[in-house]
Amino acid sequence: MSSPRCLAAGSIIAALLAAGCGRTPIPASEAGGARLDGRDTAPSPDRKPAGSDGEGPPVDLLRSDGSCPLDCPLLCDLLIDCQLYPGKHTGCVTDCAGWGMPMKSCLADLLCAGSKECSSAAKCVTSPPKPDLVPSKLIASVKGTTVSYTFDVCNQGKAASDPYSLDLYYHGAAAPAPKQHGDQVQTAPPLAAGACASFQLQRVNAPPGTTQSWVQVDSQGVIAETDETNNVAGPTAATVQPPAKPDLTIKTFNAKLNGTSIDYEIEVCNVGGAAALLFRVDLYYTRLLAPGVLQIGDQSTFILSLAAGACQVVKRSYQNAPVAIYSSWAFCDTLGTVQEVSETNNAAGPKVVTVAAAPECAGLCAFSIGCGVFKVLELQQCLTWCNGMNATQKQCATAANKASSCSALKACSLPPPPPPPPPPWACYSLCTYLQDTCKSVPGGNLPACIAACLSLPSTKLQCALDGMDKKQCAPILLCLL
């Protein structure tokens, strides 16, 4: 009667059990072929080939005590079923001759016990029957915006017969998972047992910042390995510095009263690491808030080039400024043509300057309003008009005032009165003219034109309105630049 130990075996083990399990060990005098201890043994009359059909190689490998067969085909069945051997069955049988006796005996014990537990079989594998690819020495070096990654891959197991993939991950907070595709993939040739190979991968045009990079070999699991948990190397840090850029700023901004004019001095500096090419500097006579990009000033100038670390002084003057209190500003790169390190340091101001009327202008304007030269609400225009008189004109007007003679005042050769402030509807009129007559504003863009017009300084708007009064389109467009 067969023992329970042998009945527990599956069909693939049946031949082995029939050959060795539950039977009296074959005496050395009856066993055929060479023994493991080097002595000859006599053939056994009841030995049969392995396999249920009676065919196949004979079970001729026995332990020294003859208690259990060490049949390589059956041992390989177990290893391949458990994915502990990467190649084909025939290759396993060939390799089996080189395995150590402890490994063979351990696997045979499992088979004779009717066990096919893969975890137990894995413990028997004392000499790796599979490749084991391990990446190491991952280093990242940065030159400009190119990051070069160097690393080694070593095969700590059996020779790898197939090519394998190398996946590079540009950035990740954690190690990449199996089956996770990298940002860059390369195929590497087979690697012999114990051999190592060095590789270099490059990332070009990397964005500024610091990354944590990784590499993984055989990410898709094409090659069965002894250890599938050591295929990742990293992380390695790589810091790409942002490219050098210009940085325009206004170092000094001054405004001084010079008679009835205001003189301005603007010192523009490039505190960045690269030259700034062709940018515009604008001067604003008066405004409540700091100007910004695309907000046109009263005066402007273009600077063709400003080297890194260099400065340039721009001088401008507001001739015969109207009587008022001015809050002046300056702004560099008004059109936003220069990509800078910082776009928030381009304005300077305000500089407050008061243009007051001459002492005699108060009485002269009161007289002029009485004579109908100005209206009551046009006092500021009158004061500006008075400030603009030369000595001869002012002497004539003062004499008429003393004589209380309006006719004498009108007989003086006086400057023309300054224009009144543009009316609230001036931008609508101007944009309609540009759209309908000048054909400079495409249809449907009238609201955008009006919005842009409302941001113009009064000097620019008045210039454009004067061009419209003269029915000249080109001067209007020049005033808006």
Salt bridges, closest charged atoms under 4 A:
ASP37 OD1 - ARG35 NE 3.08
ASP37 OD2 - ARG39 NH2 2.46
ASP46 OD2 - ARG23 NH2 3.80
ASP77 OD1 - HIS89 NE2 2.94
ASP81 OD2 - LYS116 NZ 3.14
ASP95 OD2 - LYS158 NZ 3.18
ASP109 OD1 - ARG63 NH2 1.90
ASP152 OD2 - LYS137 NZ 3.76
GLU265 OE1 - LYS315 NZ 3.90
ASP282 OD1 - ARG280 NE 2.68
GLU360 OE2 - LYS394 NZ 3.17
